[in-house]
């Protein structure tokens, strides 16, 4: 949790630095560094908002202690006139060399001496000591002895030629043996089909999922290449005055809040809370900000957005209506009017989507029309409207309206119109919405491009990471999706959604074990995360596919408690049945009957199976009840389940000793052959006294039991022996 808090403080500090609020940025970055003192980006941005040269130099030194090769930090030191080596060196120590005194200095020393025996000065004593050392070293050095005189040999050694000839003989013999062996091997391979296939047939080349490295390399194009490359996180860039900026080399800066919030710290805190997913706290702060003598539209606008986020757009509409009334009572303000119109556009859109979810198409159409009109008024593209084309939200609302209508081309045109505005050309929201539209159209490469661009602008947003993973999976490229998911985790360590998507990618690759590990890692996160229940369901599906139905039911139990979702309850019903937990399965079946989540005929079949399978433990006449349920099944049963229904009719009739009906049922079920059905048919024939036919069925079961481990093979063997001895 400390890492998450450090990241949130760091992101807020970077945003404050970009907005020019250096003091606020310093405080936030200092708090972040207390929690995570080894983060390069925090030290780099700390240097950009330093108060003086010493503080800036300290931050850059800390950065280079973490990463001595950080290019931006090295360039920043050079801009200060300091080389990397100088930044770590202390002041030079005093030299040990004794410099000769001038004549004046020497005379002064002589005058300072007292009358008596003359005392030589320190320089002369040092010079005499050096001469004495040289004489002693020469005296103590050992005498040089005359060494031997070396003469180059003009002839070879004795026997050297004979050894060379012997080596040639040995090498020739070895080469001959190898040639003979190679000829024999070629003949054997050419005349042996299995060896020929092993040597010359093409072999499968194993492929490995590429993994992302912590050090990202910026790519020159958003188009995915065979080795996809992701850009690094945005870092502060320095000019000689250490002011962060963006240009063609460095990443563009995310769009600042518009209209500006000014110096109102309470309002800024409320907007930060709203953007970080805490609309309830934001709404509480904004409620008090509205009561000012001078009308300010910002608190009304953001409170309306908070109500939309809380699922109460109608309350948001009331807040904006109050703002509109105060605006009409005061002086005309086109900027404030445009902001209020933008808020209304978002409220009408939320109400329209709510009506669509309730299948109220007429009301939805009315709300969506109002949303589009308000959005067009807000940016001034409707008749007689002034508007403020720098607002991003109206473009998003209009594009969303066209997207709901299926008019994707027109939606893209509106978003491009917004991106042509100078202030909005780096607006991440417009880019992400454009990518979502491409994804909905099935243009997965274009969707990935837009997601890449959004991450390039601001990698600390989760939406573009999720978009490009979904696009890669939809494009049947799970290896690329794995890379994207790992990159997502690089920026959001421990994210439940990131691990869930990584599990999806691993599962599409066919790596079930890695998928299971990823889903389990996702479930280490907080249960209130929106993706937590999805991870539970995904892991339960793997458990069910592996036949571990008890574990699947436990995960689905947790998912049902978190979501109360009927679809998940239906999955739990099936898992509980296969796990032998008939109580939960029956209870779920009773609740789901008539809900439309599953066809009622399918639920009746499951209830009948429970009664037949558990007949020995139930009171009353469960077989008759099961037969009644089976006979009530109509045309709503999926075709692949019809043989199962006939099998259970046969089992119920066999238990009730209705052998003729049981035989008719099992013959229909055997349109899909299974060992269980052949064994059941043998029991029915044995009950009818047709022993020869029953023996054939038991023999069929025992024959296939050598391939499949039928649990009833031993019982079939006993029945066959009893019939043979009769």
N, C-alpha and C positions, 0 to 999 in steps of 0.2 A: 504493500500500500504506500510505503514511503517513496518508491520509484514513481508510482502514478502521481503522487502529490508533487514530486519534484518536476515531473514532466509538465503538469498543468501550470505550475508557477513559472517554469521556463517559457512555455508558449505565451503566457500572459505577459511576461517580461519582454519577450521579443516583439509582441504586438505593440506594447507601450513604446518601445524604442523606435519602431517604425513610424508610430504616430507622432514622434517628437517629444514624448513625455519622459525625459531622461531620468528625472529623480524617481518617478514611479517605477521605471524599468530597473534602476539600480536596486531598489528595495526588493522587487520581485526576484531578480536574478540572484541577489545575495541569499534570500531565503531558499531558492532552488539549490544553490551551491552548498548550503549547509547540509541538505539532504543527499545531494549527489555531487561531491566535490571533484569527481573525475570526468565530468561532462565537458567535452571540448566546445560545443556550441555555446554553453552558458558562459564560459570564460571569454570566448571571442566577443560575444555581445556585451559582456561586462566591460571589456576594454573599450568598446565603442561609446559607452555612456560614462566613462570615468571622469572624475572631476578635475584631475590634474595629470601631469606627465608621470609622476611617480606611481600613482594608482594604476595608470594605463600600462606602464612598464611591468608592474607586479602581475597584472592579469595576463599579459602576454607571456611572461616567464612561466606562470603556472600552466598555461596552455601548452607551451613547448616542453615542459616537464612530462606532460601526459603524452604528447605526440610531437617529438622533435622534428618531424617532417611535415607539419601542417603548413601548407603553402601560404595560406592567408595570414597566419601569424608571422611567418618569416618575412613576408612582404610588408607587414605592418611595422616590424622592427626596422627594416630598411628605410621606411618612410620617416622614422624617428631619427635616422642617422646612426643606428646601432647595428652592428653585425651580430649574428647569432653567437659567435665566440665571445664577443665583448659582453654580451648580456649575462654570461655566467662567470666572467673573470673578476677577481678582486683587484685592488690597486697594486701596482708593481712594488716589490720589496726594494729596500735600499741596496744599491750595488756594493759589492765588497771590494771594488777596485780603488786603490788609493791614488788620487790624482796629484801630480806634482804641484808644489806651491810656487807662487810667483815670487819674484825677488823681493817685492815689498812685504809679502806675507812672511818670507823667511827672515827678513830684517826685524820684523815685529816680534817674531818668536825669540830671536837672539836678545833683543832688548828686554824681554820679559824674564829671561833667565837671571838668576841671582849670581853674585860674584863667587868664584870658586872653581871647582872642577867643571869644565864644559860638558854639558849633557847633549848628546846628539838628538836631533828631532826624530819623530816616529817614522817619517818617510825613509830616512837614511837607515834606521834600524831594520825596517821591512826589506829594503833593497839588499842590505848585507845578509840578511837571513836567507833570501832567495838564492844569492850567489853561493852561500855555504851549503845549502841543500843540493845545488847542482854539483858541487865538488864532491860531496859525500856519495851521491848516486854513482858518479863516474868511478870513484875509488872502489866501491863495493861491487860493481858489476863484474861478473866472471869473465875471464879472458875468452876471446873467440877462438874456438878450435877450427882448424882447417878441415872442412868436410870432404867426403869422397867426390871425385870428379866422374860424372856420369857421361857415358859414351853410347850413342845409339847403335843398336845391334844391326848388322847388315845382312845376316842370314837367318833362316828359320831355325826353330829348335830341332833337336834330334828326334826323328820319328814323326814329326808333325805332318809330313806329306802322306805317310802311310795311314795315319788316323783319319785324314780327310777323305782318302779313297774308301776306307771302311764305312765312314758315314754315308757316302754316296750309295754304296751297295745296300746298306740297311734301309735308306729312304726309298730306293727303287723297289725293294721287296715289299715294303709296307704299302706303297702306292699300287703295286700290282694286286695285292690282296684286296684293297679297297675297291678297285675297279671290278674285280671278279664278283665281290659281294654286291655291288650296285647293280650289275647285270642280272644276277640271280634274283635280287629283290624286285626289279622291274618286271621280270618274267612272272614271278609269283603274283604280284599285284594285278597284272594284266589278265591272268588266267583265273583269278578268284573274284567272283562278282561282289561279295561282301566287302572285301578289301578295296576293290576298285571304287565302290560307292563311298566308302569312308574317306578315301584319299581325294577323289575328284569331285564328289557331289558338293554343292554349295551348303554351307553351314549357316545357321542362324546367328546373327550378330547380336549379342545382348545389348540392350539399351538401358541406360541409367538416367534417372531423373536428375537433371541439373539442379544444383542448390545455390541459393544466393549467398554471397559472402558479406560479412559486416561492412567491408569497404566497398562502396558502390562507385561505379564508373559512369560519369554522365554520358548519355547517348546523344548523338547528333540529330536523330530523327525519332519521332514517336512510334514509327512502324516497328513491330516486333521482328527481331532478327533471330537466326538459329540459336544464338546465345543472347537471350534478352538481357538488356542492361537497364538498370534503374538509376535515376539521378540521386546524388546525395541529399541529405536534409539541407534546408536553406541555412546558410551561415552568413554572418555579418561580413561585409566587404568594406575595405578601408580605402579612403583617399587620404591625402596628407593631413586633413583635419579630422580623420576618423569619424566620418559621418556615413552610416550605411546607405548604400544606393544600389540600383539595379541597372544593368546595361546588357549588351548582346552576349557577353561572356557569362555574367552572373545571373542567377535566377531572378525572374520578375517578382516584385513584391505583391502580396495579396492586397486586394482592395480594402481601404480603410472604411470605417463606419460612415455612412452618409444618410442624412445630413449629419454634420459634426455635432457631437454631444457637448462641445465646449468644455468648460471647467467644472461641470456639475458631477462631482465624484459619486454621489448617491445614484444618479442616473447611469453613470458608467458601470458601477457595480451591478446594478439591476440588469443591464444589457449583457454583461459578462455571465451572470447567473442564468439568464435566458439562453444564451448561446452554449453554455456548458450543460444544459439539460436539467435545470432546476427552475421551471416556470412558476412553481408555487411560491418559492422564496422571492423571485423577481416581482411577481404580482403584488406581494405584500409591500415591497419597497416603493413600487410605482404608485400605489394607491395614495400615498401621502404627497407624492411629488406633483400631483395634478392641481392641488389647491395653492395656486400662486396668483398674485395680483396681475402680473403680465402673462398673457396666454402663451404657453409653450406646448406645441403639438406633440413633442417627443414622448412625454410620459403617457399620454392617451394612446398613441400609436403602439408603443411597446407593451402596454398593458393589454391591449386588444390581442396582440400576438401571443402573450402569455396565456390568455383565456383560450385561444385556438389550440395551443399546445396542451392545455389541460382538458381538451375535449369539450369545451363549452363555447363554440363560436357565437352563439346567440348573445351571451354576455359581452363578448367582444364587440358585437354590433352596437349594443347599448352604450358602451364606453365611447365608441367613435361618434355615435349620434350626439352625445353630450359635447364632444370636442367640436363637432360641426356647428352646434348651436352657439358655442362661445366664439367660434370663428366669425360667424355671421353678425354677432353683436359687436365685435371689435372692428378694427381697421382691416382693409383688404390685404391679404398676404398670400400671394400665389404659391410660394414655396410650401407654406403650411397647408394650403388647400390640396396641393398635389400629394403631400404625405398622407393626409387623411383619406384621400381617394385611393391611395395605394393600400392603406389598411382595410378599407371597405372591400376592395377587390379580393384580398386574401380571406376576409370573413365570408363573402358570398361564395368563393370557391370551396371553402371548408363546408359550408352548409349544403352546397350542391353535391359534393362527394358523399356527405352523410345521407342525403336523400337517395343517391344512387345505391348506396349500400343497403338501404331499406327497400329498394326496388320501386321507389316512387319517381318514375321517369318524368312526369309532368312537372312536379315541383323542382326536380333537379335541373331541368331545362331552364326554368325561370331563374333560378339562382345563378346558373352558369352564364346566362345572358347578362345578368346584372354584374357579375364578376368581370366579364370582358369589357363592358361599358365603363365601369369604374377604373379599370386598368388603363384603358385608352385615354380617359380623361386625365389620369395621373401623369402620363408621359406626353400628352398633348398631340396625339395622333387622331383624335376624334374631332368632329366639327366644333368650332367656337371654343376650343379648350386650349388654355395656355400650357399648363403641364410643366413637368421637370423631367427631361429625358435622361437625367443622370441616375434616376431611381431604377434599381435592378429588379425589384419584386414585380412590378407590372408586366415586364417582359415574360417573367416566369409564369405568371397567372394566365396570360394570353396563350402562351405556348402549351400550358397544361390543358386549357380549354380545347385547343385544336387537337391535342393528343387524345383527349377523351373521345372526341368525335372521329378519331381515326385519320385526321388530316395531318399526317406527319410532315409533309413537305412544307405546308404553311407554318407549322410549328417551328421548323428549322429556320425558316426565313425570319420569323420574329426574333428568335434567339440571335441570329446573325446580325440583325438590326441593332440589338442591344450591344453586341460585342464590337460593333463599329464605333460606338461612343468612346471617346478617348478615356474617360474615367472608368469605363466598364470593360475595357479590352482584356483585363486580367481578372475579371470576376469569376471566381471558381464555380459559383452556383450556376451560372449560365452554361459553363462548359460541361458540368456534370449533367445538367438537364438535357443538353444536346446528346451526350453519350447515352443517357437512358432512352431517348427516343430512337437512336440508332439501334440499341439493343432490342427494343420492342419491334423494330422493323426486321430484325434478323441480320442486320449489318454489323456482325460481331467485330470485324477488324476495325471499322470506324468507331465503334463503341470503345474498344481498347485504346485507340488513339486518343480519344477525348479523355478517358480516364488517366492515361499517361500524362497528358498536358495538365490536368488538374493536380495530379500528384507533384508534377514539376513546379507548379505554382505554390502549392502548400501541401507537403506530405503529411501534415498533422491533422488531416481530415480523413475520417474512415470511409465516407461514401465512395470516393473514387477507387480506393483499394478494393472494396466489395464489388464495385461495378466491373472492374477488369477481371476479377476472379470468376464472376458469374459469366462474363463474356467468353473467357477461355474454356470454361466447362461446357457452355452451350455450343461452342465451336469444336467440341470434341478434342480439345488439346489439354489433357490433364497435366502433362509435364509442365507446360507453361503456367497452368493454374497453381501448381505446387510452388513454383518460383514466386509468383505473385503473392501467394499466401505467406510464404516465408518473409518476403519483403514487408508485408503488412505487419507481421509479428516483430520485425526489426523496429518499426516505429511505434507499435502498440504491444509491448511484451505482455503476455498473459491474457490478451483479448479473447473472450469466449467466442465471439463471431469469427475471428481469424482462425482459431483452432477448428471450429466447426467447418469452415470452408476448406481448410487444409484436409480435414477428414474426408470431405466430399471429393476432393481432387484425388486423394490416395485411393478411395474406393473406385473411382472411375478408371484409375490406372490398373485396378485389379489387386492392389496391395492391401488386402483386408486387415492384416495385422497392424500395418502402419495407420490405416484408417481408424481402427479400434483404439490405438494409442492416442491419436489426435483427438478423437471424441472424448476419451477419458481425461485428457489434459484440459479440454474445454470445460469439463464438469468440475475442475478444480476452482473455477471462478465463482462469482456470486450467483445464487439461484435466481435473483431478481433480474438478471440480464435477459433481454428479450430472446437471445439465441440459446439460452440454457435448455429450455424445453425441447427445442429442435435438436440439440445435441443428444438429449436423452432418447428421443424417438429414433434418431439415426443409429445410436449404439444398440438400442433394443432390436432394430431390424437385423443387424449383424448377428446378434445373439440368436434370434429366431431362425435365421438362415442356417446357423450352425447347430440347430437343435437344442440350444440352451434356453428353453422356454421359461424356466424359473427366473433367470437373470433378466430376460426380456420383460417379463411381467413386472418385476420390481422397478425397472426403469420407467415403464409405462405408468405404473402407480404414481411415481413421483411427478411425471409429466401431467397426468390428469389432475393431481392436486394443485399444480402450479397454474394450469390454464383452464381447467374445466371444459376442455375441447371434446366434442362428441366424436370427432374423427379418431382422436387418440384413444378415447374410451372403446371404440370399436376394435382398434388394434389390440388393446388390453384384453378384451373379451376373447379374441381368438388365441392370444398367447396363453391366457389362463386356461382355456379349454385344453390346449395341447400339453400344458404343464400338469394337467390332472386336477387343477383347482376349480372344480365344477361350481362351487358356491359363488365365486366372483364371476365366473362366466355366465351363470344363470342370472345373477343380479344385473349385470350389464345388458344382457339380452332383453330382460324385461324393460329396462329403462330406454333402450334404443328402439324398441318396437314402435313404429309409427312416426319416428323422427325424420325419416328419409335419408339418414346417414348411410344406411345399407338397405337394400331391398328387403321388405318384410319377409319374403319367401326365404331369403338367405338366413335371416335370423331364426325363422321357424325350423329350418333344417338344423341349425346348430343346437337349438333347444332339444330337438328330437334325438340328436346324437348324444347329448348329455344324458337323456333319459335311458337310452339303450345301453350306453357304456357303463352307466352307474346303476343299472336295474337291480342288481343284487343288494344294493345298500339303501334302496328306497322302499317306502311303504306304499300300499295300494297296488295299482296295476300300471306301472310305468310303461310297459311295452304297448299296451292298448292306447295309452295317452300319446306315446311317441308315434304310433301308427296313425292316429287321428291327425297329429300335426303334419306328418309326411303327406297324407292324402289331401290336406288342405292347401298344399303348395300349388301355385298356379304357374303362369308364364313368366313370373318375375325372377326365376332362378337363373343365374348365369349358366350357359350350356355346359361348361366344364364341370359344374357341380351336379349335373343330372345323374351321372353314374353313381356318385356318392349317395344321392337320395335313394336310388334303387337298391344299392347295397344295404342301406339301413332298413329299408322296407323288408328286404329278405331276412335280415337278422331278427327284426321284430316278429315277422310271421313264423320264423323257425322257433323262436321262443314260445309263441302261442300255438305251435304245432300245426300251423296252416301250411303244410308242405307244398301243396300245389301252387299257391300264391307265392310262396318263398322261391320256388324254382323259376317261376316266370320272372320275378323281380331280379334274381341273380343272373339269369341269362341276359337280361337287358343291361345289367351293370357290367357284364363281361365284354361289352363292346370296347372297353378299356381294360385289358387283362392285368391282374395283379395276383400275387401269391395268396393274399388274404381271401380274395374272391373265389379262387379255385378251391381253397381249403373249405370255405363256407359252402360251396356247391357240393363238395364231397360229403359234408355233414348232412345237408338236405337230402341227397340221394340215399345216404345210409338210413336216414329216418324213414324214407319211402320204401325201404327194403330192396333197393336196386344196388346190391352189393358190388357187382362187377363194375358198374359205372362209377361207384364211389371209389373203388380201388384205383381206377384210372386217374381220378382227380388227385388222390393221395400220392400216387407215383409221380404225377406231374410236379407236385409240390416238393417232393424229396429230390427229384432231379434238379430242379432249379435252386434248391437249398444248398447245393454245392457251390453255387455262384453267389447267391444272396443269403445273408444270415437270418433266415426267417425265425422269429422267436417261437413259432408254433410247430417247427419241424419235428421236434421230439414227439409231440402229441400226435402229429400225422403219422409218424412211424408206428406208434402204439396202435392206432386205429387200423392201420394197414395190417399189422400182425394179427390183430383180433379177427379181422375179416378173413384173413388167409387160413387161420386155424379153425374157423367155424365150419 
